[in-house]
Amino acid sequence: MAVLVVGGAGYIGSHAARALRRARYNVIIYDNLSTGFLRLAQGFELVEGDIGDRSKLHRILSRVDAVMHFAAHAYVGESVSNPRKYFRNNVADALTLLNACVDAGVRHFVFSSTCAVYGTPERIPITEQTPREPVNPYGSSKLFFENALEAYDRAYGLRSARLRYFNAAGADDSGEIGELHDPETHLIPLTLLASTANGPELLVFGDDYPTPDGTCLRDYIHVNDLADAHVRALLHLEQGGESLAVNLGTGRGNSVLEVIQAAEKATGQPVRRKMGPRRPGDPPSLVADASKAQRVLGWTAQRDLTNIVSSAWKFMCASRSAS
């Protein structure tokens, strides 16, 4: 079975591509390399193209049976300051991809969604029945596409899995691929950088939240666990399973200070940091109830925060040595 991994030269897409290959799928990566990296697609057939390029999509989709879609802009703050960019790529261009899939007869679609579709939930942990009320354009754009997938299932029979991740982190055990963002905004790589001699100081946004240590709690999930869930979701669809939406998380929240402690343990160095005010709109706690994924897909996260941070540090060291 052939799978087109759209955005497969990016962080999560590149890990999913390797998990698919290990599961003996034929993998083709489709990426415009605007935020992806050629090195993350190494070893795969790569088609360079935009998700809004209907003619190029038509040519490549005729060769595949399923699509995994990772090609979204994903910076919350940027989505607030530049919503046009987000609705153009994550909605308008993504609909071009979706329509091309239907026209090409693709039957299975796995979508990289997000817990941002829930906004600021009243109850923790978050289940799939939690109202979807996003509070920023990024979350709104993801919710729009989820709604489109539901409508396309009813109208055209396109089966889909909408995978709502919590905080993806970590790197492949090989140390060959991992988190590369420019600019980097994710907590774990920023924390690790703050433990190095020339890395920037870490700014902690708020220490007065109603949490055990006053800092935000987030559900960190290893990127390889996420990749495994994508393969299981595709298998579910292949075997005749109905379309579904599932949360992907560990069910455990870790605070910013716990992440700092894990980084100091991994690096053997102190994390230089300073406290700042809260960021507007940051919920105190976001933790998944991932029991549906276990029940329907047979999936549970296997790696904890220690493994996540140590694998990220291994990749960072390898990257710095290579450069």
Contacts in CASP RR format, 6 or more apart in sequence:
PFRMAT RR
TARGET T0000
AUTHOR 0000-0000-0000
METHOD contacts of the structure
MODEL  1
MAVLVVGGAGYIGSHAARALRRARYNVIIYDNLSTGFLRLAQGFELVEGD
IGDRSKLHRILSRVDAVMHFAAHAYVGESVSNPRKYFRNNVADALTLLNA
CVDAGVRHFVFSSTCAVYGTPERIPITEQTPREPVNPYGSSKLFFENALE
AYDRAYGLRSARLRYFNAAGADDSGEIGELHDPETHLIPLTLLASTANGP
ELLVFGDDYPTPDGTCLRDYIHVNDLADAHVRALLHLEQGGESLAVNLGT
GRGNSVLEVIQAAEKATGQPVRRKMGPRRPGDPPSLVADASKAQRVLGWT
AQRDLTNIVSSAWKFMCASRSAS
1 25 0 8 1.000
1 26 0 8 1.000
1 65 0 8 1.000
1 66 0 8 1.000
1 238 0 8 1.000
2 25 0 8 1.000
2 26 0 8 1.000
2 27 0 8 1.000
2 28 0 8 1.000
2 63 0 8 1.000
2 64 0 8 1.000
2 65 0 8 1.000
2 66 0 8 1.000
3 20 0 8 1.000
3 25 0 8 1.000
3 26 0 8 1.000
3 27 0 8 1.000
3 28 0 8 1.000
3 64 0 8 1.000
3 65 0 8 1.000
3 66 0 8 1.000
3 67 0 8 1.000
3 68 0 8 1.000
3 234 0 8 1.000
4 28 0 8 1.000
4 29 0 8 1.000
4 30 0 8 1.000
4 60 0 8 1.000
4 61 0 8 1.000
4 63 0 8 1.000
4 64 0 8 1.000
4 66 0 8 1.000
4 67 0 8 1.000
4 68 0 8 1.000
5 13 0 8 1.000
5 16 0 8 1.000
5 17 0 8 1.000
5 20 0 8 1.000
5 27 0 8 1.000
5 28 0 8 1.000
5 29 0 8 1.000
5 30 0 8 1.000
5 68 0 8 1.000
5 70 0 8 1.000
6 30 0 8 1.000
6 31 0 8 1.000
6 51 0 8 1.000
6 67 0 8 1.000
6 68 0 8 1.000
6 69 0 8 1.000
6 70 0 8 1.000
6 71 0 8 1.000
6 97 0 8 1.000
7 13 0 8 1.000
7 29 0 8 1.000
7 30 0 8 1.000
7 31 0 8 1.000
7 36 0 8 1.000
7 69 0 8 1.000
7 70 0 8 1.000
7 71 0 8 1.000
8 14 0 8 1.000
8 16 0 8 1.000
8 17 0 8 1.000
8 29 0 8 1.000
8 30 0 8 1.000
8 31 0 8 1.000
8 36 0 8 1.000
8 40 0 8 1.000
8 41 0 8 1.000
8 70 0 8 1.000
8 71 0 8 1.000
9 29 0 8 1.000
9 31 0 8 1.000
9 33 0 8 1.000
9 36 0 8 1.000
9 37 0 8 1.000
9 38 0 8 1.000
9 40 0 8 1.000
9 41 0 8 1.000
9 46 0 8 1.000
10 31 0 8 1.000
10 35 0 8 1.000
10 36 0 8 1.000
10 37 0 8 1.000
10 40 0 8 1.000
10 70 0 8 1.000
10 180 0 8 1.000
11 40 0 8 1.000
11 168 0 8 1.000
11 178 0 8 1.000
11 179 0 8 1.000
11 180 0 8 1.000
11 181 0 8 1.000
11 223 0 8 1.000
12 70 0 8 1.000
12 112 0 8 1.000
12 165 0 8 1.000
12 168 0 8 1.000
12 223 0 8 1.000
12 226 0 8 1.000
12 227 0 8 1.000
13 68 0 8 1.000
13 70 0 8 1.000
13 112 0 8 1.000
13 227 0 8 1.000
14 40 0 8 1.000
14 41 0 8 1.000
14 177 0 8 1.000
14 178 0 8 1.000
15 172 0 8 1.000
15 177 0 8 1.000
15 178 0 8 1.000
15 223 0 8 1.000
15 224 0 8 1.000
15 226 0 8 1.000
15 227 0 8 1.000
16 68 0 8 1.000
16 70 0 8 1.000
16 226 0 8 1.000
16 227 0 8 1.000
16 230 0 8 1.000
16 231 0 8 1.000
17 27 0 8 1.000
17 29 0 8 1.000
17 41 0 8 1.000
17 44 0 8 1.000
18 172 0 8 1.000
18 177 0 8 1.000
18 227 0 8 1.000
19 224 0 8 1.000
19 227 0 8 1.000
19 228 0 8 1.000
19 230 0 8 1.000
19 231 0 8 1.000
20 27 0 8 1.000
20 68 0 8 1.000
20 230 0 8 1.000
20 231 0 8 1.000
20 234 0 8 1.000
21 27 0 8 1.000
21 44 0 8 1.000
23 231 0 8 1.000
23 235 0 8 1.000
25 231 0 8 1.000
25 234 0 8 1.000
27 44 0 8 1.000
27 45 0 8 1.000
28 44 0 8 1.000
28 45 0 8 1.000
28 46 0 8 1.000
28 47 0 8 1.000
28 60 0 8 1.000
28 63 0 8 1.000
28 64 0 8 1.000
29 41 0 8 1.000
29 44 0 8 1.000
29 45 0 8 1.000
29 46 0 8 1.000
29 47 0 8 1.000
30 46 0 8 1.000
30 47 0 8 1.000
30 49 0 8 1.000
30 51 0 8 1.000
30 57 0 8 1.000
30 60 0 8 1.000
30 71 0 8 1.000
31 41 0 8 1.000
31 46 0 8 1.000
31 47 0 8 1.000
31 48 0 8 1.000
31 49 0 8 1.000
31 71 0 8 1.000
32 48 0 8 1.000
32 49 0 8 1.000
32 50 0 8 1.000
32 51 0 8 1.000
32 71 0 8 1.000
33 48 0 8 1.000
35 73 0 8 1.000
35 181 0 8 1.000
35 182 0 8 1.000
36 180 0 8 1.000
37 180 0 8 1.000
38 46 0 8 1.000
39 177 0 8 1.000
40 177 0 8 1.000
40 178 0 8 1.000
40 180 0 8 1.000
47 56 0 8 1.000
47 60 0 8 1.000
49 56 0 8 1.000
50 56 0 8 1.000
50 93 0 8 1.000
51 57 0 8 1.000
51 69 0 8 1.000
51 71 0 8 1.000
51 89 0 8 1.000
51 93 0 8 1.000
51 94 0 8 1.000
51 96 0 8 1.000
51 97 0 8 1.000
52 93 0 8 1.000
52 96 0 8 1.000
52 97 0 8 1.000
53 96 0 8 1.000
54 96 0 8 1.000
54 99 0 8 1.000
54 100 0 8 1.000
57 96 0 8 1.000
57 97 0 8 1.000
57 100 0 8 1.000
57 104 0 8 1.000
58 100 0 8 1.000
58 103 0 8 1.000
58 104 0 8 1.000
61 67 0 8 1.000
61 100 0 8 1.000
61 101 0 8 1.000
61 103 0 8 1.000
61 104 0 8 1.000
61 105 0 8 1.000
61 106 0 8 1.000
62 104 0 8 1.000
64 106 0 8 1.000
65 106 0 8 1.000
65 107 0 8 1.000
65 108 0 8 1.000
66 106 0 8 1.000
66 107 0 8 1.000
66 108 0 8 1.000
66 109 0 8 1.000
66 110 0 8 1.000
66 234 0 8 1.000
66 237 0 8 1.000
66 238 0 8 1.000
67 97 0 8 1.000
67 101 0 8 1.000
67 106 0 8 1.000
67 108 0 8 1.000
67 109 0 8 1.000
67 110 0 8 1.000
68 109 0 8 1.000
68 110 0 8 1.000
68 111 0 8 1.000
68 112 0 8 1.000
68 230 0 8 1.000
68 234 0 8 1.000
69 94 0 8 1.000
69 97 0 8 1.000
69 109 0 8 1.000
69 110 0 8 1.000
69 111 0 8 1.000
69 112 0 8 1.000
70 112 0 8 1.000
71 89 0 8 1.000
71 94 0 8 1.000
71 97 0 8 1.000
72 89 0 8 1.000
72 90 0 8 1.000
72 94 0 8 1.000
72 112 0 8 1.000
72 141 0 8 1.000
72 142 0 8 1.000
73 79 0 8 1.000
73 85 0 8 1.000
73 86 0 8 1.000
73 89 0 8 1.000
73 90 0 8 1.000
73 138 0 8 1.000
74 114 0 8 1.000
74 138 0 8 1.000
75 138 0 8 1.000
75 185 0 8 1.000
76 116 0 8 1.000
76 136 0 8 1.000
76 138 0 8 1.000
76 139 0 8 1.000
77 136 0 8 1.000
77 138 0 8 1.000
78 85 0 8 1.000
78 86 0 8 1.000
79 85 0 8 1.000
79 86 0 8 1.000
79 136 0 8 1.000
79 137 0 8 1.000
79 138 0 8 1.000
79 139 0 8 1.000
79 141 0 8 1.000
80 136 0 8 1.000
80 137 0 8 1.000
83 137 0 8 1.000
86 137 0 8 1.000
86 138 0 8 1.000
86 141 0 8 1.000
87 137 0 8 1.000
87 141 0 8 1.000
90 138 0 8 1.000
90 141 0 8 1.000
90 142 0 8 1.000
90 144 0 8 1.000
90 145 0 8 1.000
91 141 0 8 1.000
91 144 0 8 1.000
91 145 0 8 1.000
94 145 0 8 1.000
94 148 0 8 1.000
95 145 0 8 1.000
95 148 0 8 1.000
98 109 0 8 1.000
98 145 0 8 1.000
98 148 0 8 1.000
98 149 0 8 1.000
98 152 0 8 1.000
98 158 0 8 1.000
101 109 0 8 1.000
101 158 0 8 1.000
102 152 0 8 1.000
102 156 0 8 1.000
102 158 0 8 1.000
106 158 0 8 1.000
107 157 0 8 1.000
107 158 0 8 1.000
107 159 0 8 1.000
107 237 0 8 1.000
108 158 0 8 1.000
108 159 0 8 1.000
108 160 0 8 1.000
108 234 0 8 1.000
108 237 0 8 1.000
108 238 0 8 1.000
109 149 0 8 1.000
109 158 0 8 1.000
109 159 0 8 1.000
109 160 0 8 1.000
109 161 0 8 1.000
110 160 0 8 1.000
110 161 0 8 1.000
110 163 0 8 1.000
110 230 0 8 1.000
110 233 0 8 1.000
110 234 0 8 1.000
110 237 0 8 1.000
111 145 0 8 1.000
111 146 0 8 1.000
111 149 0 8 1.000
111 160 0 8 1.000
111 161 0 8 1.000
111 162 0 8 1.000
111 163 0 8 1.000
112 163 0 8 1.000
112 165 0 8 1.000
113 142 0 8 1.000
113 145 0 8 1.000
113 146 0 8 1.000
113 162 0 8 1.000
113 163 0 8 1.000
113 164 0 8 1.000
113 165 0 8 1.000
113 245 0 8 1.000
114 138 0 8 1.000
114 139 0 8 1.000
114 142 0 8 1.000
114 164 0 8 1.000
114 165 0 8 1.000
115 126 0 8 1.000
115 164 0 8 1.000
115 165 0 8 1.000
115 166 0 8 1.000
115 219 0 8 1.000
115 247 0 8 1.000
115 286 0 8 1.000
115 288 0 8 1.000
116 134 0 8 1.000
116 136 0 8 1.000
116 138 0 8 1.000
116 139 0 8 1.000
116 142 0 8 1.000
117 132 0 8 1.000
117 134 0 8 1.000
117 139 0 8 1.000
117 142 0 8 1.000
117 143 0 8 1.000
117 146 0 8 1.000
117 164 0 8 1.000
118 126 0 8 1.000
118 130 0 8 1.000
118 131 0 8 1.000
118 132 0 8 1.000
118 133 0 8 1.000
118 134 0 8 1.000
118 164 0 8 1.000
119 132 0 8 1.000
119 133 0 8 1.000
119 134 0 8 1.000
119 135 0 8 1.000
119 136 0 8 1.000
119 139 0 8 1.000
119 283 0 8 1.000
120 133 0 8 1.000
120 135 0 8 1.000
120 281 0 8 1.000
120 283 0 8 1.000
121 130 0 8 1.000
121 131 0 8 1.000
121 283 0 8 1.000
121 286 0 8 1.000
123 130 0 8 1.000
124 285 0 8 1.000
124 286 0 8 1.000
124 287 0 8 1.000
125 251 0 8 1.000
125 287 0 8 1.000
125 288 0 8 1.000
125 289 0 8 1.000
126 247 0 8 1.000
126 286 0 8 1.000
126 287 0 8 1.000
126 288 0 8 1.000
126 289 0 8 1.000
127 247 0 8 1.000
127 289 0 8 1.000
127 292 0 8 1.000
128 164 0 8 1.000
128 245 0 8 1.000
128 246 0 8 1.000
128 247 0 8 1.000
128 289 0 8 1.000
128 292 0 8 1.000
132 143 0 8 1.000
132 146 0 8 1.000
134 140 0 8 1.000
134 142 0 8 1.000
134 143 0 8 1.000
135 281 0 8 1.000
146 162 0 8 1.000
146 245 0 8 1.000
149 158 0 8 1.000
149 160 0 8 1.000
149 162 0 8 1.000
149 243 0 8 1.000
150 160 0 8 1.000
150 243 0 8 1.000
152 158 0 8 1.000
152 160 0 8 1.000
153 159 0 8 1.000
153 160 0 8 1.000
153 243 0 8 1.000
159 237 0 8 1.000
159 240 0 8 1.000
159 241 0 8 1.000
159 242 0 8 1.000
159 243 0 8 1.000
160 237 0 8 1.000
160 243 0 8 1.000
161 233 0 8 1.000
161 234 0 8 1.000
161 236 0 8 1.000
161 237 0 8 1.000
161 243 0 8 1.000
161 244 0 8 1.000
161 245 0 8 1.000
161 246 0 8 1.000
162 243 0 8 1.000
162 244 0 8 1.000
162 245 0 8 1.000
162 246 0 8 1.000
163 226 0 8 1.000
163 229 0 8 1.000
163 230 0 8 1.000
163 233 0 8 1.000
163 245 0 8 1.000
163 246 0 8 1.000
163 248 0 8 1.000
164 245 0 8 1.000
164 246 0 8 1.000
164 247 0 8 1.000
164 248 0 8 1.000
164 288 0 8 1.000
165 221 0 8 1.000
165 226 0 8 1.000
165 248 0 8 1.000
165 249 0 8 1.000
166 218 0 8 1.000
166 219 0 8 1.000
166 220 0 8 1.000
166 221 0 8 1.000
166 247 0 8 1.000
166 248 0 8 1.000
166 249 0 8 1.000
166 250 0 8 1.000
166 286 0 8 1.000
166 287 0 8 1.000
166 288 0 8 1.000
167 186 0 8 1.000
167 187 0 8 1.000
167 218 0 8 1.000
167 219 0 8 1.000
167 220 0 8 1.000
167 221 0 8 1.000
167 286 0 8 1.000
168 221 0 8 1.000
168 223 0 8 1.000
168 226 0 8 1.000
169 179 0 8 1.000
169 186 0 8 1.000
169 187 0 8 1.000
169 188 0 8 1.000
169 220 0 8 1.000
169 221 0 8 1.000
169 222 0 8 1.000
169 223 0 8 1.000
169 308 0 8 1.000
169 309 0 8 1.000
169 312 0 8 1.000
170 178 0 8 1.000
170 179 0 8 1.000
170 188 0 8 1.000
170 222 0 8 1.000
170 223 0 8 1.000
170 224 0 8 1.000
170 308 0 8 1.000
170 309 0 8 1.000
170 311 0 8 1.000
170 312 0 8 1.000
170 315 0 8 1.000
171 177 0 8 1.000
171 178 0 8 1.000
171 179 0 8 1.000
171 223 0 8 1.000
171 311 0 8 1.000
171 312 0 8 1.000
171 314 0 8 1.000
171 315 0 8 1.000
172 178 0 8 1.000
172 223 0 8 1.000
172 224 0 8 1.000
172 311 0 8 1.000
172 315 0 8 1.000
173 224 0 8 1.000
173 311 0 8 1.000
175 311 0 8 1.000
175 314 0 8 1.000
175 315 0 8 1.000
175 318 0 8 1.000
176 315 0 8 1.000
176 318 0 8 1.000
177 315 0 8 1.000
178 223 0 8 1.000
178 312 0 8 1.000
178 315 0 8 1.000
179 186 0 8 1.000
179 188 0 8 1.000
179 189 0 8 1.000
179 223 0 8 1.000
179 312 0 8 1.000
179 315 0 8 1.000
180 319 0 8 1.000
181 189 0 8 1.000
184 190 0 8 1.000
184 193 0 8 1.000
187 218 0 8 1.000
187 256 0 8 1.000
187 259 0 8 1.000
188 220 0 8 1.000
188 259 0 8 1.000
188 263 0 8 1.000
188 308 0 8 1.000
188 309 0 8 1.000
188 312 0 8 1.000
189 312 0 8 1.000
189 316 0 8 1.000
190 200 0 8 1.000
190 202 0 8 1.000
191 202 0 8 1.000
191 259 0 8 1.000
191 260 0 8 1.000
191 263 0 8 1.000
191 271 0 8 1.000
192 263 0 8 1.000
192 266 0 8 1.000
192 267 0 8 1.000
192 309 0 8 1.000
192 312 0 8 1.000
192 313 0 8 1.000
192 316 0 8 1.000
193 199 0 8 1.000
193 200 0 8 1.000
193 202 0 8 1.000
193 316 0 8 1.000
194 200 0 8 1.000
194 201 0 8 1.000
194 202 0 8 1.000
194 263 0 8 1.000
194 271 0 8 1.000
194 272 0 8 1.000
194 273 0 8 1.000
195 263 0 8 1.000
195 264 0 8 1.000
195 267 0 8 1.000
195 268 0 8 1.000
195 269 0 8 1.000
195 270 0 8 1.000
195 271 0 8 1.000
195 272 0 8 1.000
196 267 0 8 1.000
196 269 0 8 1.000
201 272 0 8 1.000
201 273 0 8 1.000
201 274 0 8 1.000
202 260 0 8 1.000
202 271 0 8 1.000
202 272 0 8 1.000
202 273 0 8 1.000
202 274 0 8 1.000
203 273 0 8 1.000
203 274 0 8 1.000
203 276 0 8 1.000
204 215 0 8 1.000
204 256 0 8 1.000
204 260 0 8 1.000
204 273 0 8 1.000
204 274 0 8 1.000
204 275 0 8 1.000
204 276 0 8 1.000
205 216 0 8 1.000
205 276 0 8 1.000
205 277 0 8 1.000
205 278 0 8 1.000
205 279 0 8 1.000
205 282 0 8 1.000
206 214 0 8 1.000
206 215 0 8 1.000
206 216 0 8 1.000
206 275 0 8 1.000
206 276 0 8 1.000
206 277 0 8 1.000
206 278 0 8 1.000
206 279 0 8 1.000
207 213 0 8 1.000
207 214 0 8 1.000
207 215 0 8 1.000
207 275 0 8 1.000
207 276 0 8 1.000
208 214 0 8 1.000
208 278 0 8 1.000
209 215 0 8 1.000
209 216 0 8 1.000
209 217 0 8 1.000
209 278 0 8 1.000
209 284 0 8 1.000
209 285 0 8 1.000
210 284 0 8 1.000
211 217 0 8 1.000
211 255 0 8 1.000
211 284 0 8 1.000
211 285 0 8 1.000
212 255 0 8 1.000
213 255 0 8 1.000
213 257 0 8 1.000
213 258 0 8 1.000
214 255 0 8 1.000
214 257 0 8 1.000
215 255 0 8 1.000
215 256 0 8 1.000
215 257 0 8 1.000
216 255 0 8 1.000
216 256 0 8 1.000
216 282 0 8 1.000
216 283 0 8 1.000
216 284 0 8 1.000
216 285 0 8 1.000
217 253 0 8 1.000
217 254 0 8 1.000
217 255 0 8 1.000
217 284 0 8 1.000
217 285 0 8 1.000
217 286 0 8 1.000
217 287 0 8 1.000
218 253 0 8 1.000
218 254 0 8 1.000
218 285 0 8 1.000
218 286 0 8 1.000
218 287 0 8 1.000
219 249 0 8 1.000
219 250 0 8 1.000
219 251 0 8 1.000
219 252 0 8 1.000
219 253 0 8 1.000
219 254 0 8 1.000
219 286 0 8 1.000
219 287 0 8 1.000
219 288 0 8 1.000
220 250 0 8 1.000
220 253 0 8 1.000
220 254 0 8 1.000
220 259 0 8 1.000
220 305 0 8 1.000
220 308 0 8 1.000
221 248 0 8 1.000
221 249 0 8 1.000
221 250 0 8 1.000
221 301 0 8 1.000
221 308 0 8 1.000
222 301 0 8 1.000
222 302 0 8 1.000
222 303 0 8 1.000
222 307 0 8 1.000
222 308 0 8 1.000
222 311 0 8 1.000
224 303 0 8 1.000
225 248 0 8 1.000
225 249 0 8 1.000
225 301 0 8 1.000
225 302 0 8 1.000
225 303 0 8 1.000
226 248 0 8 1.000
228 299 0 8 1.000
228 302 0 8 1.000
229 246 0 8 1.000
229 248 0 8 1.000
229 293 0 8 1.000
229 297 0 8 1.000
229 299 0 8 1.000
232 297 0 8 1.000
232 298 0 8 1.000
232 299 0 8 1.000
233 244 0 8 1.000
233 246 0 8 1.000
233 297 0 8 1.000
236 244 0 8 1.000
236 296 0 8 1.000
236 297 0 8 1.000
237 243 0 8 1.000
244 292 0 8 1.000
244 296 0 8 1.000
246 290 0 8 1.000
246 292 0 8 1.000
246 293 0 8 1.000
246 296 0 8 1.000
246 297 0 8 1.000
247 288 0 8 1.000
247 289 0 8 1.000
247 290 0 8 1.000
247 292 0 8 1.000
247 293 0 8 1.000
248 288 0 8 1.000
248 290 0 8 1.000
248 293 0 8 1.000
248 299 0 8 1.000
248 301 0 8 1.000
249 288 0 8 1.000
249 290 0 8 1.000
249 293 0 8 1.000
249 301 0 8 1.000
250 288 0 8 1.000
250 290 0 8 1.000
250 301 0 8 1.000
250 304 0 8 1.000
251 287 0 8 1.000
251 288 0 8 1.000
251 289 0 8 1.000
251 290 0 8 1.000
251 301 0 8 1.000
252 287 0 8 1.000
252 304 0 8 1.000
253 285 0 8 1.000
253 287 0 8 1.000
254 262 0 8 1.000
254 305 0 8 1.000
258 305 0 8 1.000
259 305 0 8 1.000
259 309 0 8 1.000
260 271 0 8 1.000
260 273 0 8 1.000
262 305 0 8 1.000
262 306 0 8 1.000
262 308 0 8 1.000
262 309 0 8 1.000
263 271 0 8 1.000
263 309 0 8 1.000
263 313 0 8 1.000
264 270 0 8 1.000
264 271 0 8 1.000
265 306 0 8 1.000
265 309 0 8 1.000
266 306 0 8 1.000
266 309 0 8 1.000
266 310 0 8 1.000
266 312 0 8 1.000
266 313 0 8 1.000
267 313 0 8 1.000
290 299 0 8 1.000
290 300 0 8 1.000
290 301 0 8 1.000
293 299 0 8 1.000
293 300 0 8 1.000
294 300 0 8 1.000
303 311 0 8 1.000
END
